[in-house]
Amino acid sequence: MEIRWRKSSKSSGADGNNCLELAAHGGEILLRESDNPDVVIRTTPAKLRAFLGGAKEGEFDDLG
């Protein structure tokens, strides 16, 4: 099964490698950096939803 990586339309950079990419695969969510695609983090949809909910509410705004 082919993994289809997706990145945000907000991603930028002259070389196109300034982004995080996500993919759904085998019931998991995969996350990688476009400039280091060999390192993949695996998580569950529920954990990703919880994280994104916190991000949308500004819980991590002080980090960057």
Backbone torsions as a table, in degrees:
resi	resn	phi	psi	omega
1	MET	NA	124.8	-179.4
2	GLU	-72.5	138.5	176.1
3	ILE	-91.3	126.4	179.5
4	ARG	-106.7	103.1	-179.5
5	TRP	-79.5	141.7	178.7
6	ARG	-128.4	146.3	175.0
7	LYS	-133.6	161.0	-177.5
8	SER	-68.5	147.2	173.5
9	SER	-68.4	-13.4	178.0
10	LYS	-82.4	-11.0	179.4
11	SER	-62.4	144.4	-177.6
12	SER	-143.6	-177.2	179.0
13	GLY	126.5	140.8	-178.2
14	ALA	-61.6	-32.9	-178.0
15	ASP	-93.3	-1.8	179.6
16	GLY	75.2	10.2	-177.4
17	ASN	-110.5	23.8	-178.5
18	ASN	-103.0	59.3	-175.8
19	CYS	-157.8	164.2	169.2
20	LEU	-101.8	146.9	179.4
21	GLU	-123.0	143.7	178.8
22	LEU	-123.5	151.3	174.4
23	ALA	-151.0	146.5	171.7
24	ALA	-96.2	132.4	-177.2
25	HIS	-157.3	120.5	175.9
26	GLY	58.7	34.4	179.9
27	GLY	83.1	0.6	178.4
28	GLU	-113.2	165.1	170.9
29	ILE	-108.9	130.4	179.3
30	LEU	-107.5	142.7	-179.1
31	LEU	-133.0	135.8	175.7
32	ARG	-149.6	162.8	172.7
33	GLU	-93.4	136.8	-175.8
34	SER	-63.7	-27.4	179.9
35	ASP	-88.9	-1.3	176.7
36	ASN	-143.3	63.1	-170.2
37	PRO	-69.1	-9.9	179.6
38	ASP	-78.5	-17.4	178.8
39	VAL	-96.6	114.2	-176.5
40	VAL	-121.2	130.5	174.7
41	ILE	-101.2	133.4	179.1
42	ARG	-109.9	137.7	176.7
43	THR	-147.4	-179.8	179.1
44	THR	-100.7	157.6	175.5
45	PRO	-57.3	-37.7	-179.3
46	ALA	-64.6	-42.1	179.3
47	LYS	-67.1	-39.7	178.5
48	LEU	-65.5	-42.2	177.6
49	ARG	-59.4	-42.9	179.9
50	ALA	-63.1	-43.6	178.8
51	PHE	-63.4	-48.7	-179.0
52	LEU	-63.0	-35.5	176.4
53	GLY	-61.0	-44.2	177.0
54	GLY	-64.6	-40.6	179.2
55	ALA	-63.5	-42.2	179.2
56	LYS	-63.3	-30.2	179.9
57	GLU	-87.2	2.3	174.8
58	GLY	87.0	12.3	-176.1
59	GLU	-63.7	-19.0	-177.0
60	PHE	-116.7	10.4	-176.1
61	ASP	-59.5	-27.4	-178.7
62	ASP	-74.3	-7.9	-178.1
63	LEU	-84.9	-19.1	-176.6
64	GLY	-158.8	NA	NA
